[in-house]
Amino acid sequence: MPVYTYRCENCGVQFERQQSFTDSPLKTCPECRKKALKKVITPTRIIFKGSGFYATDHKSPSGDTTAKTSKKKKSTSENNTSSTAEKSE
């Protein structure tokens, strides 16, 4: 169930309340008992639980994996040329 933040425009008290989507919004302040409550819009928190969420997911800026493979091929070919130069000496 989502958690909603409310603020009283009369006394300034702010609190959170867990409510169902189908519940009607609160209107009466629990402190001053006036009908001056307003919902506060807050950024939502995203929590990733479970397997499959890794720090390395979606690391490439464009989402293109070809840039990664071309860099790997280039570094591999550089290593091969340096190792053959060492063998010939």
Secondary structure as GFF3:
##gff-version 3
##sequence-region A 1 89
A	DSSP	beta_strand	3	8	.	.	.	ID=ss1
A	DSSP	beta_strand	14	18	.	.	.	ID=ss2
A	DSSP	beta_strand	37	40	.	.	.	ID=ss3
A	DSSP	alpha_helix	66	88	.	.	.	ID=ss4
###
